[in-house]
Amino acid sequence: MGPLLLRNLRHMRALLVVLVIAMIGFQVLITNLAAQFDAGPGLNEFFAMLPEMLRRLVGSQIGELTFPGMVAFGFQHPMLLVGALALMILCGTIPAGDRDVGTLDLFLARPIPRRRYVGAVLGCMVLGAMFLVLGMVIGNVIGLATVQVATERPWTDYLPIALNLFSLLLAIGGIALLLATGTGRRGTAVARAVGVTLVLYLFESLGQLSDVTAQLSWLSPFHYFSPVRALLAGGTPWYNAPVLLAIAAVTALLAFRRFERADA
């Protein structure tokens, strides 16, 4: 499994390095911007003028423009989250890519158990998610060390958020892997994974708008990743990471079973 894992990591190397550097730089940047926003009341006054629906949506994302809330928002900023999820989807769809170009037949023609092949894909996914989250933590530590704010919290307060993000990335990666094991072309697998991810994110977004649509959010993995709300409420709910890891485990097991039964 080692050579397969190294081969997968080499294919993702360039994107992974770029994303890790971006994670570090962005966390440093948003921490310094949050320190500047925290120095004046102007943005909070603007926030208070927004309609109730927008206040609920924006407040759940950036914590009413407090310094801890904005730093925590850095862990779920759409730009970084899209990049991290893109890497997970690319890792998860490796089987479809190998089948698409014909290398999967070469691998399976050798005495390589199918579970070992899928295990190498999962290993690439886990290591990719770990490096991304580590980059965010490093950027968070550097950023907090460069500012002096009265409401500043130690970097360890943000560590549960990082672990929760790691669980979310594995959950989305597991979904992508399950879709890829039943698809013959990578483009199709990526499109399906992106579509499912967008629908799940939409469920969470709609759930934030009103009590009527709140039930939809429980169907989304993104519901169990709420950095700002968790930080301001005093901690991440205990069930968030287990739920996300359960999604990752179930989808991975289904992918193993589906791939074992596939013709090629």
C-alpha positions as CSV (number, residue, x, y, z in Angstrom):
1,M,0.0,0.0,0.0
2,G,3.0,2.3,0.6
3,P,3.9,2.8,-3.0
4,L,0.3,3.4,-4.0
5,L,0.0,6.0,-1.2
6,L,3.2,7.8,-2.3
7,R,2.0,7.8,-5.9
8,N,-1.3,9.4,-4.9
9,L,0.4,12.0,-2.8
10,R,2.8,12.9,-5.7
11,H,-0.2,13.5,-7.9
12,M,-1.7,15.9,-5.3
13,R,1.6,17.4,-4.2
14,A,1.4,20.7,-6.1
15,L,-2.2,21.5,-5.1
16,L,-1.5,20.5,-1.5
17,V,1.6,22.7,-1.1
18,V,-0.3,25.7,-2.5
19,L,-3.3,25.2,-0.3
20,V,-1.2,24.7,2.9
21,I,0.7,28.0,2.2
22,A,-2.6,29.7,1.5
23,M,-4.0,28.4,4.8
24,I,-1.1,29.7,6.8
25,G,-1.1,33.1,5.0
26,F,-4.8,33.6,5.3
27,Q,-5.0,32.8,9.0
28,V,-2.3,35.3,9.7
29,L,-4.1,37.9,7.5
30,I,-7.6,37.4,9.0
31,T,-6.3,37.5,12.5
32,N,-4.7,40.9,11.9
33,L,-7.8,42.2,10.1
34,A,-9.9,41.0,13.1
35,A,-7.7,43.0,15.4
36,Q,-8.3,46.1,13.4
37,F,-12.1,45.6,13.3
38,D,-12.1,44.9,17.0
39,A,-10.6,48.4,17.7
40,G,-13.8,50.3,16.6
41,P,-17.6,50.0,16.9
42,G,-18.4,51.0,13.3
43,L,-19.0,47.6,11.8
44,N,-21.0,46.4,14.8
45,E,-23.3,49.4,14.5
46,F,-23.7,48.5,10.8
47,F,-24.4,44.9,11.8
48,A,-27.2,46.1,14.2
49,M,-28.9,47.9,11.3
50,L,-29.3,44.8,9.1
51,P,-32.7,43.0,8.9
52,E,-33.2,40.1,11.3
53,M,-32.8,37.4,8.7
54,L,-29.5,38.8,7.5
55,R,-28.3,39.3,11.1
56,R,-29.0,35.6,11.9
57,L,-27.1,34.5,8.7
58,V,-24.2,36.8,9.1
59,G,-24.0,36.4,12.9
60,S,-23.7,32.6,12.6
61,Q,-20.8,33.1,10.2
62,I,-18.7,35.9,11.8
63,G,-19.9,36.2,15.3
64,E,-21.2,39.7,15.2
65,L,-17.7,41.0,14.2
66,T,-16.0,40.2,17.5
67,F,-12.3,39.4,17.4
68,P,-12.7,35.7,18.5
69,G,-15.6,35.2,16.1
70,M,-13.7,36.6,13.1
71,V,-10.7,34.5,13.9
72,A,-12.9,31.4,14.1
73,F,-14.5,32.4,10.8
74,G,-11.1,32.0,9.2
75,F,-11.5,28.3,9.6
76,Q,-14.7,28.3,7.5
77,H,-14.1,31.1,5.1
78,P,-15.7,30.1,1.8
79,M,-12.5,30.6,-0.2
80,L,-10.4,28.3,2.0
81,L,-13.2,25.8,2.5
82,V,-13.7,25.4,-1.2
83,G,-10.0,24.8,-1.7
84,A,-9.9,22.2,1.1
85,L,-13.0,20.4,-0.1
86,A,-11.7,20.4,-3.7
87,L,-8.6,18.6,-2.5
88,M,-10.8,16.0,-0.7
89,I,-12.9,15.5,-3.8
90,L,-9.9,15.0,-6.0
91,C,-8.4,12.5,-3.5
92,G,-11.7,10.7,-3.2
93,T,-12.2,10.4,-7.0
94,I,-8.8,8.8,-7.6
95,P,-10.4,5.4,-8.3
96,A,-12.6,6.9,-11.1
97,G,-9.5,8.7,-12.5
98,D,-7.5,5.4,-12.6
99,R,-10.4,3.6,-14.2
100,D,-10.8,6.4,-16.7
101,V,-7.2,6.3,-18.0
102,G,-6.9,2.5,-17.7
103,T,-4.3,2.3,-15.0
104,L,-6.7,0.7,-12.6
105,D,-6.7,-2.5,-14.8
106,L,-2.9,-2.6,-14.5
107,F,-3.0,-2.3,-10.7
108,L,-5.7,-4.9,-10.3
109,A,-3.8,-7.3,-12.7
110,R,-1.1,-7.4,-10.1
111,P,-1.5,-9.3,-6.8
112,I,-2.8,-6.1,-5.1
113,P,-6.0,-6.6,-3.0
114,R,-8.7,-4.2,-3.8
115,R,-9.0,-3.1,-0.2
116,R,-5.3,-2.2,-0.2
117,Y,-5.9,0.0,-3.2
118,V,-8.8,1.8,-1.6
119,G,-6.8,2.0,1.6
120,A,-4.1,4.0,-0.2
121,V,-6.8,6.4,-1.5
122,L,-8.1,6.8,2.1
123,G,-4.6,7.3,3.4
124,C,-4.0,10.1,0.8
125,M,-7.3,11.7,1.9
126,V,-6.4,11.5,5.6
127,L,-2.9,12.9,5.1
128,G,-4.2,15.7,2.8
129,A,-6.8,16.8,5.4
130,M,-4.2,16.6,8.2
131,F,-1.7,18.8,6.3
132,L,-4.4,21.4,5.5
133,V,-5.7,21.6,9.0
134,L,-2.1,21.8,10.3
135,G,-1.5,24.7,8.0
136,M,-4.5,26.5,9.5
137,V,-3.3,25.9,13.0
138,I,0.2,27.2,12.2
139,G,-1.3,30.3,10.6
140,N,-3.6,30.7,13.6
141,V,-0.7,30.5,16.1
142,I,1.5,33.0,14.1
143,G,-1.4,35.4,13.7
144,L,-2.3,35.4,17.4
145,A,1.3,36.0,18.2
146,T,1.5,39.1,16.1
147,V,-1.5,41.0,17.6
148,Q,-2.5,42.4,21.0
149,V,-6.2,42.5,21.6
150,A,-8.1,42.7,24.9
151,T,-10.6,39.9,23.8
152,E,-7.8,37.7,22.5
153,R,-8.0,34.0,23.3
154,P,-5.2,31.4,23.3
155,W,-4.6,29.4,20.2
156,T,-5.6,26.2,22.1
157,D,-9.2,27.5,22.1
158,Y,-9.3,27.2,18.4
159,L,-7.8,23.7,18.3
160,P,-11.3,21.9,18.7
161,I,-12.4,23.9,15.6
162,A,-9.4,22.6,13.7
163,L,-10.2,19.0,14.7
164,N,-13.8,19.5,13.7
165,L,-12.7,20.8,10.3
166,F,-10.6,17.7,9.9
167,S,-13.7,15.5,10.5
168,L,-15.7,17.5,8.0
169,L,-13.1,17.1,5.3
170,L,-13.0,13.3,5.8
171,A,-16.8,13.2,5.7
172,I,-16.9,15.0,2.3
173,G,-14.0,12.9,1.1
174,G,-15.8,9.7,2.0
175,I,-18.8,10.8,0.1
176,A,-16.6,11.5,-3.0
177,L,-14.9,8.1,-2.7
178,L,-18.3,6.3,-2.5
179,L,-19.4,8.1,-5.6
180,A,-16.1,7.5,-7.4
181,T,-16.1,3.7,-6.8
182,G,-19.3,3.4,-8.9
183,T,-18.2,5.7,-11.7
184,G,-16.1,5.0,-14.8
185,R,-15.0,8.6,-15.5
186,R,-13.4,11.1,-13.2
187,G,-15.2,14.0,-14.6
188,T,-18.5,12.4,-13.8
189,A,-17.4,11.5,-10.3
190,V,-16.1,15.0,-9.6
191,A,-19.3,16.6,-11.0
192,R,-21.5,14.3,-8.8
193,A,-19.4,14.9,-5.7
194,V,-19.4,18.7,-6.2
195,G,-23.2,18.6,-6.8
196,V,-23.9,16.6,-3.7
197,T,-21.6,18.9,-1.6
198,L,-23.4,22.0,-2.9
199,V,-26.8,20.5,-2.1
200,L,-25.6,19.6,1.4
201,Y,-24.2,23.1,1.9
202,L,-27.5,24.6,0.7
203,F,-29.4,22.6,3.2
204,E,-27.3,24.1,6.0
205,S,-27.7,27.6,4.6
206,L,-31.4,27.3,4.3
207,G,-31.6,26.0,7.8
208,Q,-30.1,29.2,9.1
209,L,-32.8,31.4,7.5
210,S,-35.9,30.4,9.5
211,D,-37.4,27.9,11.9
212,V,-39.4,26.4,9.1
213,T,-36.2,25.3,7.2
214,A,-34.2,24.5,10.3
215,Q,-34.8,20.8,9.9
216,L,-33.0,20.7,6.6
217,S,-29.7,21.6,8.3
218,W,-29.7,18.4,10.3
219,L,-29.3,16.5,7.0
220,S,-26.1,18.3,6.1
221,P,-22.5,17.5,7.3
222,F,-21.9,21.3,7.4
223,H,-24.4,21.6,10.2
224,Y,-21.9,19.8,12.4
225,F,-19.2,22.3,11.6
226,S,-19.9,25.6,13.2
227,P,-16.7,27.3,14.4
228,V,-18.1,30.7,15.3
229,R,-21.2,29.4,17.1
230,A,-19.1,26.8,18.9
231,L,-16.5,29.2,20.1
232,L,-18.9,31.9,21.2
233,A,-21.1,29.3,23.0
234,G,-18.1,28.0,24.9
235,G,-17.1,24.9,23.0
236,T,-17.8,22.6,20.1
237,P,-20.9,20.3,20.7
238,W,-19.5,16.9,21.7
239,Y,-21.5,15.2,18.9
240,N,-20.2,17.2,16.0
241,A,-16.9,15.4,15.4
242,P,-18.4,11.9,16.0
243,V,-21.2,12.5,13.6
244,L,-18.8,13.7,10.9
245,L,-16.4,10.8,11.5
246,A,-19.4,8.4,11.4
247,I,-20.3,9.7,8.0
248,A,-16.7,9.3,6.8
249,A,-16.5,5.7,8.2
250,V,-19.9,4.6,6.7
251,T,-19.2,6.0,3.3
252,A,-15.6,4.5,3.3
253,L,-17.0,1.1,4.3
254,L,-19.6,1.3,1.5
255,A,-16.9,2.4,-0.9
256,F,-14.8,-0.6,0.1
257,R,-17.8,-3.0,-0.5
258,R,-18.8,-1.4,-3.7
259,F,-15.2,-1.5,-5.1
260,E,-14.8,-5.2,-4.1
261,R,-17.9,-6.1,-6.1
262,A,-17.0,-4.0,-9.1
263,D,-15.9,-5.7,-12.3
264,A,-12.8,-3.5,-12.6
